[in-house]
Amino acid sequence: MADGDNPSLVCIIDDDADVRCAVDSLLRSADYRVMTFASAEEFLACGEAADAACLMLDVYLDGADGLEVQQALQDRSISVPVVLMTGQGDIPMTVRGMKAGAVNFLTKPFTEPDLLQAVAEAVELDGRRRAERGQDDTVRGHYAKLTPRERDVMALVTAGLMNKQVAAKLDLSEVTVKIHRGNLMRKMQAQSLADLVRMAEILGVRERTVTRYSVAG
C-alpha cells in the first residue's frame, strides 16, 4: 500500500493512450505516484525507472513484447515487480512472462479492484525485497571492517571447523583464534554461530574460502 508521506512509484508501459490515462487516474486516486510510457525505450531511458515499486507492462507493445522488456530490465539490474497486462488471446505469452519473473497478470478489460490488488501486492513485494537488500548491504558493511585475519577465521569457522582446526590451518594458537572469533562476532553483530553462517552465505565467504584452503568435509 502506498505510504502517504512517500508514495510508491508505479510505472505503466502501454502503447494505448486510453489505457495509460485510465490506469494513471485510478492509481493516483489511490495515492500512488505514477509515471506512464508509450514504449519500453521511454521507460528504460527514464532515470527513475529503478525507483519503481511496480511496473504495469502490456504484453504486446508496438515493436517489442513483454519478455523483451523483462530481459532488458534484468540486463540493467532493475529488479522491479512486473504486473503484465494482457488481452484474451495473449495467455501463452503471459505464461512465458510469468516464468520469466512477472509477479502477476491482469486480463483486459480488468476491474479496478483487481488492478489495485495486483499493484498493492507488487508494491508489498518490492518493499520486502528492498528491506532484504538493505540487510545484505549492512552485512557487507560490517564485513568490510574485519581485518584480513578475522576474515580468514570467519571463513573457516563458518565452513564448520573447530577452533583447534582453525588454529592449525592458520598456524595460530587456539587462544588467538578465540580472540579473533570474539572480535569478528562483535564487529559482524552476530548473536550466534548460526547468525554468522547466514552472513557468510550472503557474502559468499564459505565457498570461496573452502576452495582456497582445500578444507575437506
C-alpha positions as CSV (number, residue, x, y, z in Angstrom):
1,M,0.0,0.0,0.0
2,A,1.3,3.5,-0.8
3,D,2.7,5.5,2.1
4,G,1.1,8.8,2.3
5,D,4.4,10.6,3.2
6,N,6.4,8.8,0.5
7,P,4.1,7.4,-2.2
8,S,5.3,4.3,-4.0
9,L,6.1,4.9,-7.7
10,V,4.1,2.8,-10.2
11,C,5.2,2.9,-13.8
12,I,2.9,2.0,-16.7
13,I,4.1,0.9,-20.2
14,D,1.3,0.6,-22.7
15,D,1.1,1.9,-26.3
16,D,-2.7,2.5,-25.8
17,A,-3.1,6.1,-24.6
18,D,-6.6,5.4,-23.3
19,V,-5.3,2.6,-21.1
20,R,-2.4,4.7,-19.8
21,C,-4.8,7.5,-18.9
22,A,-7.3,5.3,-17.2
23,V,-4.8,3.3,-15.1
24,D,-2.9,6.6,-14.3
25,S,-6.1,8.2,-13.0
26,L,-7.1,5.2,-10.9
27,L,-3.7,4.8,-9.3
28,R,-3.3,8.4,-8.5
29,S,-6.7,8.3,-6.7
30,A,-5.2,5.5,-4.6
31,D,-2.3,7.8,-3.6
32,Y,0.4,6.2,-5.8
33,R,2.9,8.2,-7.7
34,V,2.5,7.3,-11.3
35,M,4.6,7.7,-14.5
36,T,3.4,6.5,-17.9
37,F,5.3,5.5,-21.0
38,A,4.2,4.7,-24.5
39,S,7.2,2.4,-25.1
40,A,9.8,0.3,-23.3
41,E,12.5,2.6,-24.7
42,E,11.0,5.6,-22.9
43,F,10.8,3.7,-19.6
44,L,14.3,2.4,-19.8
45,A,15.7,5.9,-20.6
46,C,14.0,7.3,-17.6
47,G,16.3,7.9,-14.6
48,E,13.6,7.0,-12.1
49,A,13.0,3.5,-13.6
50,A,15.0,1.8,-10.9
51,D,12.9,3.5,-8.2
52,A,9.6,2.0,-9.4
53,A,7.9,-0.3,-6.8
54,C,5.7,-1.8,-9.6
55,L,5.7,-1.9,-13.4
56,M,2.5,-2.3,-15.2
57,L,3.6,-3.8,-18.5
58,D,1.5,-4.5,-21.6
59,V,2.4,-8.0,-23.0
60,Y,2.3,-6.7,-26.6
61,L,3.8,-3.4,-27.5
62,D,4.5,-1.7,-30.8
63,G,7.9,-3.1,-31.7
64,A,8.5,-5.1,-28.6
65,D,6.9,-7.6,-26.3
66,G,6.8,-8.1,-22.5
67,L,9.5,-10.8,-22.5
68,E,12.0,-8.5,-24.2
69,V,11.2,-5.7,-21.7
70,Q,11.7,-8.1,-18.8
71,Q,15.1,-9.2,-20.3
72,A,16.1,-5.6,-20.7
73,L,15.3,-4.9,-17.0
74,Q,17.4,-7.9,-15.9
75,D,20.3,-6.7,-18.2
76,R,20.2,-3.4,-16.4
77,S,19.9,-5.0,-12.9
78,I,16.5,-3.3,-12.4
79,S,14.6,-5.5,-10.0
80,V,11.0,-4.2,-10.1
81,P,7.9,-6.4,-9.7
82,V,6.2,-6.7,-13.0
83,V,2.4,-7.0,-13.5
84,L,1.6,-8.0,-17.0
85,M,-1.5,-6.6,-18.8
86,T,-2.8,-9.0,-21.4
87,G,-5.6,-9.4,-23.9
88,Q,-7.7,-12.6,-24.0
89,G,-5.6,-14.1,-26.8
90,D,-2.2,-13.4,-25.1
91,I,-2.3,-16.0,-22.5
92,P,0.6,-18.1,-23.8
93,M,2.8,-15.1,-23.9
94,T,1.7,-14.2,-20.4
95,V,2.6,-17.6,-19.1
96,R,6.1,-17.2,-20.5
97,G,6.2,-13.8,-18.9
98,M,5.3,-15.2,-15.5
99,K,8.0,-17.9,-15.9
100,A,10.5,-15.1,-16.7
101,G,9.7,-13.4,-13.4
102,A,6.5,-11.4,-13.6
103,V,4.6,-11.5,-10.3
104,N,1.0,-11.2,-11.6
105,F,-1.1,-10.6,-14.7
106,L,-4.4,-8.8,-15.5
107,T,-6.6,-9.8,-18.4
108,K,-8.1,-6.8,-20.2
109,P,-10.6,-5.5,-19.5
110,F,-9.8,-5.8,-15.9
111,T,-11.7,-4.3,-12.9
112,E,-10.5,-1.5,-10.7
113,P,-10.4,-3.7,-7.6
114,D,-8.3,-6.4,-9.4
115,L,-5.8,-3.7,-10.6
116,L,-5.5,-2.1,-7.2
117,Q,-5.0,-5.5,-5.6
118,A,-2.3,-6.6,-8.1
119,V,-0.4,-3.3,-7.6
120,A,-0.7,-3.4,-3.8
121,E,0.8,-7.0,-3.9
122,A,3.6,-5.9,-6.2
123,V,4.4,-2.9,-4.0
124,E,4.5,-5.0,-0.9
125,L,6.8,-7.5,-2.6
126,D,9.1,-4.6,-3.6
127,G,9.2,-3.4,0.0
128,R,10.3,-6.8,1.2
129,R,13.0,-7.1,-1.5
130,R,14.4,-3.7,-0.7
131,A,14.5,-4.5,3.0
132,E,16.4,-7.7,2.3
133,R,18.8,-5.8,0.1
134,G,19.3,-3.3,2.9
135,Q,20.1,-6.1,5.3
136,D,22.6,-7.6,2.9
137,D,24.3,-4.2,2.5
138,T,24.5,-3.9,6.3
139,V,26.2,-7.3,6.4
140,R,28.7,-6.3,3.7
141,G,29.4,-3.0,5.6
142,H,30.2,-5.0,8.8
143,Y,32.4,-7.4,6.9
144,A,34.4,-4.5,5.4
145,K,35.5,-3.6,8.9
146,L,37.1,-7.0,9.6
147,T,40.9,-7.5,9.4
148,P,42.2,-10.0,6.9
149,R,42.9,-12.5,9.7
150,E,39.4,-12.1,11.1
151,R,38.0,-12.8,7.6
152,D,40.1,-15.9,7.5
153,V,38.9,-17.1,10.8
154,M,35.3,-16.3,9.9
155,A,35.5,-18.3,6.7
156,L,36.9,-21.4,8.3
157,V,34.6,-21.2,11.4
158,T,31.5,-20.9,9.1
159,A,32.9,-23.8,7.0
160,G,32.4,-26.0,10.1
161,L,35.9,-26.1,11.6
162,M,36.5,-26.1,15.3
163,N,38.8,-23.5,16.9
164,K,41.6,-26.0,17.1
165,Q,41.3,-26.9,13.5
166,V,41.2,-23.2,12.5
167,A,44.3,-22.6,14.6
168,A,46.2,-25.4,12.7
169,K,45.1,-24.2,9.3
170,L,46.2,-20.6,10.0
171,D,49.3,-21.5,12.1
172,L,47.9,-19.7,15.2
173,S,47.4,-20.6,18.8
174,E,43.9,-21.6,19.8
175,V,43.7,-18.6,22.2
176,T,44.5,-16.2,19.3
177,V,41.7,-17.8,17.2
178,K,39.3,-17.4,20.1
179,I,40.2,-13.7,20.3
180,H,39.8,-13.2,16.6
181,R,36.5,-15.1,16.7
182,G,35.2,-12.9,19.5
183,N,36.2,-9.7,17.7
184,L,34.6,-10.7,14.4
185,M,31.4,-11.8,16.1
186,R,31.2,-8.4,17.7
187,K,32.0,-6.5,14.5
188,M,29.5,-8.6,12.5
189,Q,26.9,-8.1,15.3
190,A,26.3,-11.8,15.1
191,Q,24.5,-13.3,18.2
192,S,25.4,-16.9,17.4
193,L,27.3,-19.1,15.0
194,A,24.1,-19.7,13.1
195,D,23.9,-15.9,12.5
196,L,27.5,-15.9,11.3
197,V,26.9,-18.8,8.9
198,R,23.9,-16.9,7.4
199,M,26.0,-13.8,7.0
200,A,28.8,-15.9,5.4
201,E,26.3,-17.3,2.9
202,I,25.2,-13.7,2.0
203,L,28.8,-12.8,1.4
204,G,29.8,-16.0,-0.4
205,V,32.6,-16.4,2.1
206,R,32.3,-20.1,2.7
207,E,32.5,-21.2,-0.8
208,R,35.5,-19.1,-1.8
209,T,37.4,-20.0,1.3
210,V,36.8,-23.7,1.3
211,T,38.4,-23.7,-2.2
212,R,41.2,-21.5,-1.0
213,Y,42.1,-23.7,1.9
214,S,41.1,-27.0,0.4
215,V,39.0,-27.8,3.5
216,A,37.6,-31.3,3.4
217,G,34.1,-32.2,4.6
